[in-house]
């Protein structure tokens, strides 16, 4: 009676201690603090003609280019891009891992059964009498349940779930970052395609003009009005321009192939859709660049880096919790008998239940080494976050200055094209009248072709820099493809 009463008091005391522990569960390790990086108040380069300092909607920035084919290509890429499918699979993996950590907080129950036949030697029973010279055989049947529940007194399991939640959020942001990149890559490849197509048209137009000039020069040569040198120069220029067209056509095809791969298609699957020549898309609205602090809210890679800090901080807590004892409630119940026919008799029942504790008192420093590893990983995550923020600032500033200065260059190129076109017309008139040599015509044709080609490349640069700016600002992910829910 005394032993039973003492045992009951011990169990009651243990349960009271557990209750106090559960009510005041500690949080091991450092508590995560949201990041607030020191950022400049404004961008260093903002051209009022192209950019607006207010914060605006840029989730579907490609619609600002007013090109239905571009919009269709990006939507198709969101539906079938292999990189996005891979990101979604990784997100499902992270969510499944989280469910495993949540399940570890609850009890586990397993069912089992066994049969064992044993032989005992005669000598083993010599103290109580032998049953035979060869000993005896015995059967034992058992079936029942085992249960175990780790009580998270010191918060190790809770911190594991916290780390898993942060991992899920990091994968969500990783998927969004892929969306940002895919939209930008599709737009850039599409702009490249249209640029090559326009440059082919420019080259063919220049080639036709040069062929007419060469024909005129041949007639003048046959009439004895010019030297053979003029004729050879005219034909050489025709051949030079003609040689550039195949390279431009190759560039157009390769850009088309790149678009197909981005959409998870075979390289030639978009021929019918994109072979027809169209203009280079240009954004007709100001880009709402906002202020640098907006990047931490809009850029998925920054949000992913912050989630990585959160996960690393929580794992320091998981490692720290190993310093403290672990408490369990365990139990088992079932039937045990030497006869299968009597196994489920009430007299064959057995059960046990009780608490247990495990506390590593000495491990040669293994736990503290693991804590040091986790702390170093947290420090790396913080450094990685700061690098990501600085890289984001650089990308935006680069795109701002490039697009702004290229706009100025484009205005000068337009004037250059107009001036060179007038120069060519005038030189042809003078040449036809015998008032100037062919060298003036040759130089004017080369200058006009170069200026027109440079102008279309400038159109491409402005558009691609705007795409780069939208990407640097974190536009294009909040269109519903990657979800928030960690479950």
MIZADREN-250845 format. One record per residue (C-alpha): residue in three letters; x, y, z. Coordinates in steps of 0.1 Angstrom, whole numbers, plus 2048, in hexadecimal, padded with zeros to 3 digits. Example, Ala and Ser with C-alpha at 12.3 -4.5 7.8 and 13.67 -1.06 7.14 Angstrom:
MIZADREN-250845
ALA87B7D384E/SER8897F5847/
end
This chain:
MIZADREN-250845
UNK800800800/UNK81C818809/UNK82E8117E7/UNK80E8177D4/UNK8068377E6/UNK8298447E1/UNK82883B7BB/UNK80784E7B8/UNK81686D7C8/UNK83486B7B1/UNK81D869792/UNK80888679F/UNK82789A7A5/UNK835892783/UNK81489C772/UNK8138BD785/UNK8368C577A/UNK82D8BD756/UNK80E8D3759/UNK8238F0766/UNK83C8EA74A/UNK8218E972F/UNK81190973C/UNK83291B73D/UNK84390B71F/UNK86491B719/UNK8729256F7/UNK8969186F3/UNK8AF92C6DF/UNK8AB94F6D1/UNK88995D6C6/UNK8879686A1/UNK88698D69C/UNK87999B67A/UNK8959AC665/UNK8969D1660/UNK8B39D9649/UNK8C19FC647/UNK8B7A08624/UNK8BAA2A612/UNK89BA40612/UNK89AA435EC/UNK8A9A375CC/UNK8C7A495BF/UNK8BBA4A59B/UNK896A51593/UNK88DA5E571/UNK86BA6F574/UNK863A6754F/UNK865A41555/UNK862A3B57A/UNK84BA45597/UNK857A475BB/UNK835A3B5C9/UNK82EA165CF/UNK816A065B6/UNK8099E55A9/UNK8229D1595/UNK8159AE599/UNK80C9AC574/UNK8269C5567/UNK8289B4545/UNK8059C253C/UNK8159E453B/UNK8279DA51B/UNK8059D750A/UNK80F9B74F7/UNK7F599B4F8/UNK80E9814EC/UNK82698A508/UNK80A987522/UNK800966514/UNK823958515/UNK828962539/UNK807952544/UNK810932531/UNK832932542/UNK822935564/UNK80D91755C/UNK82890054F/UNK84B90D557/UNK8608F0564/UNK87190657E/UNK85090F58D/UNK8448EB58D/UNK8648E35A0/UNK85F8FF5B9/UNK83B8F35C0/UNK8488D05C6/UNK8628DD5DF/UNK8468F05F0/UNK8318D15F4/UNK8508C0602/UNK8558DB61C/UNK8308DA626/UNK8318B462A/UNK8508B7640/UNK83E8D1655/UNK8218B965B/UNK83A8A0667/UNK8478B8681/UNK8248C168C/UNK81C89C690/UNK83A8986A7/UNK8298AE6C0/UNK80C8956C5/UNK80B8726D3/UNK8138536BE/UNK8028316C1/UNK80D8116B0/UNK7FD7EE6B0/UNK8117CE6B0/UNK8107AA6B5/UNK82978E6BA/UNK82D7686BD/UNK84B7586CD/UNK8537346D3/UNK86F72C6EA/UNK88170E6F8/UNK88E70D71B/UNK8A86F3726/UNK8A26DB741/UNK8BF6E9755/UNK8B070C756/UNK8946FF76D/UNK8AA6E9783/UNK8A37007A0/UNK87E6FA79F/UNK87C6D8790/UNK8816CB76D/UNK8656C4755/UNK8796AC740/UNK89C6A2736/UNK89A6B8716/UNK8896D6726/UNK8686E4719/UNK85A6FA6FC/UNK843718701/UNK82E72F6EC/UNK8277546F2/UNK80D7696DF/UNK80A78F6E4/UNK7F57AB6D3/UNK7F07CE6DE/UNK7F77F36DB/UNK81480A6E4/UNK81182F6E9/UNK82A84B6EE/UNK8278716F1/UNK8458896F5/UNK83A8A670A/UNK84A8C56FB/UNK8528D571D/UNK8718E8710/UNK8638F26EE/UNK87B8DE6D7/UNK85E8D06C2/UNK84D8F26C1/UNK86D9016B3/UNK86F8E5699/UNK84C8EE68D/UNK85791368C/UNK87590A677/UNK85F8F5660/UNK84691265C/UNK863929652/UNK87090E639/UNK84D90D629/UNK84D933627/UNK870933618/UNK86491A5FD/UNK8459305F6/UNK85C94D5F0/UNK8749385DB/UNK85792F5C5/UNK84C9535C2/UNK87095D5B9/UNK86F94359D/UNK84F954591/UNK860976590/UNK87E96857D/UNK868954564/UNK85397355C/UNK872988557/UNK88496D542/UNK86596852B/UNK86298E526/UNK88899251F/UNK888975506/UNK8699824F5/UNK8799A54F2/UNK8989954E4/UNK8839824CA/UNK8719A24BF/UNK8919B54BE/UNK8A299C4A8/UNK88499C491/UNK8859C248E/UNK8AB9C2488/UNK8A59A946C/UNK88C9C145C/UNK8A49DE460/UNK8C09C9450/UNK8AA9BE433/UNK89F9E242D/UNK8C39EE42D/UNK8CC9D1416/UNK8B19DB3FD/UNK8BD9FF3FD/UNK8E19F43F9/UNK8D89DD3DC/UNK8C79FA3CA/UNK8E6A0F3D0/UNK8FC9F33C3/UNK8E69F03A4/UNK8E8A1639E/UNK90EA143A3/UNK9119F8389/UNK8FEA0C370/UNK914A2A376/UNK932A14374/UNK927A06352/UNK921A29346/UNK944A32350/UNK93AA4B36B/UNK94AA3A389/UNK967A2338F/UNK9669FE395/UNK970A053B9/UNK94EA153C0/UNK93C9F63B1/UNK9519DE3C6/UNK94A9F33E6/UNK9259F33DF/UNK9249CD3DA/UNK93A9C83F9/UNK9229DB40F/UNK9049C7401/UNK9179A740A/UNK9209B442D/UNK8FC9BC436/UNK8EF99C427/UNK90798843D/UNK8F999745D/UNK8D598C456/UNK8DA96645D/UNK8EA96D47F/UNK8CC983489/UNK8B496847E/UNK8C794F493/UNK8C39664B1/UNK89E9684AB/UNK89A9424A9/UNK8AF93D4C9/UNK8999574DC/UNK87A9444D0/UNK8899234DC/UNK8919334FE/UNK86D93D502/UNK86191A4FA/UNK87890B515/UNK86C92452E/UNK848917528/UNK8528F352B/UNK84E8ED505/UNK8648DF4EA/UNK87A8FA4D9/UNK8668FC4B9/UNK8438FB4C8/UNK83E9214C7/UNK8489264A2/UNK82492B497/UNK81D9444B3/UNK83C9594B0/UNK84995848C/UNK834976481/UNK848995486/UNK83C9AE4A1/UNK84A9CD4B1/UNK8609CF4D0/UNK8499D34EE/UNK84E9F3502/UNK83F9FD524/UNK829A1C521/UNK825A23546/UNK83BA2F562/UNK849A14578/UNK83FA1959D/UNK861A125AC/UNK857A1D5CF/UNK872A205EA/UNK88EA075F3/UNK87C9FB612/UNK8609ED5FC/UNK8799D25F0/UNK8779BF610/UNK8529BB60C/UNK8519B55E6/UNK8709A05DD/UNK86B97B5E3/UNK8909745E6/UNK89398C603/UNK87497D613/UNK88395A60E/UNK8A496561E/UNK89197363C/UNK87E95263F/UNK8A094063E/UNK8AB95565C/UNK88B94C66F/UNK890926668/UNK8B5928673/UNK8AB93A693/UNK89192069B/UNK8AA904696/UNK8C29146AF/UNK8A590F6C7/UNK8A08EB6BC/UNK8C48E46C3/UNK8C38F66E5/UNK8A58E26F0/UNK8BC8C36EF/UNK8CD8D070E/UNK8AE8CA723/UNK89C8AA72E/UNK88189B718/UNK86188E728/UNK84C87271A/UNK82B861723/UNK82C83D718/UNK81482171B/UNK80B7FF70D/UNK7ED7E770F/UNK7E47C6700/UNK7E07A1704/UNK7FB78670C/UNK7F776170F/UNK808740707/UNK7E97346F5/UNK7DB7446D5/UNK7B873A6DE/UNK7BA74B700/UNK7CC76A6F3/UNK7AE7826F5/UNK7A1776717/UNK79D792730/UNK7B6780747/UNK7D178372C/UNK7D07A972C/UNK7EE7BE735/UNK7F47E4736/UNK80E7FD742/UNK80F823742/UNK82783C751/UNK83D85A74B/UNK86285A742/UNK87E87373F/UNK89E87472B/UNK8B988D732/UNK8DC88C721/UNK8F489473D/UNK91488E72A/UNK91988C704/UNK93D8996FF/UNK9308BB6F3/UNK91B8AD6D6/UNK8FC8C26DE/UNK90F8E26E3/UNK9228DC6C3/UNK9018D96B1/UNK8F48F96C0/UNK91490B6B4/UNK90E8FD691/UNK8EA90A691/UNK8F592C69E/UNK90F92E681/UNK8F4925668/UNK8DE941676/UNK8FA959672/UNK8FF94E64E/UNK8DA953648/UNK8DC977655/UNK8FA97E63F/UNK8E896F621/UNK8CA985628/UNK8DF9A4628/UNK8F099A608/UNK8CE9935F8/UNK8C29B6602/UNK8E29C75F4/UNK8DF9B45D4/UNK8BB9BE5D0/UNK8C49E35D5/UNK8E09E05BB/UNK8C89CF5A2/UNK8AE9EB5A5/UNK8C8A075A3/UNK8D99F6584/UNK8B79F3572/UNK8ADA1757B/UNK8CDA2756E/UNK8CFA1054F/UNK8ABA17544/UNK8AEA3C54C/UNK8CFA41538/UNK8C4A2A51C/UNK8A5A40517/UNK8BDA5E512/UNK8D2A4A4FA/UNK8B3A3F4E7/UNK8A9A634E1/UNK8CBA6A4D2/UNK8C8A4B4BC/UNK8A7A574AE/UNK8B7A774A4/UNK8D4A64495/UNK8BDA4F480/UNK8ABA6E473/UNK8CBA7F46B/UNK8DBA6145A/UNK8BCA5B445/UNK8BDA7F438/UNK8E3A7B432/UNK8DDA5C41D/UNK8C2A6D409/UNK8D8A8B402/UNK8F7A763FA/UNK8E3A613E1/UNK8D6A803D0/UNK8F8A8E3CD/UNK907A6D3C2/UNK8ECA693A7/UNK8F5A8C39B/UNK91AA8539B/UNK920A9F3B5/UNK930A883CF/UNK943A673CF/UNK935A453D9/UNK948A453FA/UNK92FA5F408/UNK912A483FF/UNK923A2A40E/UNK92AA3B42F/UNK906A49431/UNK8F7A2642B/UNK90DA16445/UNK906A3245E/UNK8E0A2F459/UNK8E0A0945C/UNK8F5A0B47C/UNK8E0A2648B/UNK8BFA14484/UNK8CD9F3491/UNK8DAA054B1/UNK8B8A154B5/UNK8A59F44B6/UNK8BF9E54CE/UNK8B9A044E4/UNK8939FC4E3/UNK89D9D94EF/UNK8B39E750A/UNK8999FE518/UNK87F9E3519/UNK8959C9528/UNK8A29E1542/UNK87E9E854C/UNK8789C354F/UNK8979C0564/UNK88A9DD57A/UNK8689CC57F/UNK87B9AC588/UNK8929BF5A0/UNK8739CE5B1/UNK8659AB5B6/UNK8479AF59E/UNK834991590/UNK8319785AC/UNK8109815BD/UNK7F99735A2/UNK7ED9545B5/UNK8049385AA/UNK8169325CC/UNK8019315EB/UNK80893D60F/UNK7F8921622/UNK81290B634/UNK7FA8ED636/
end
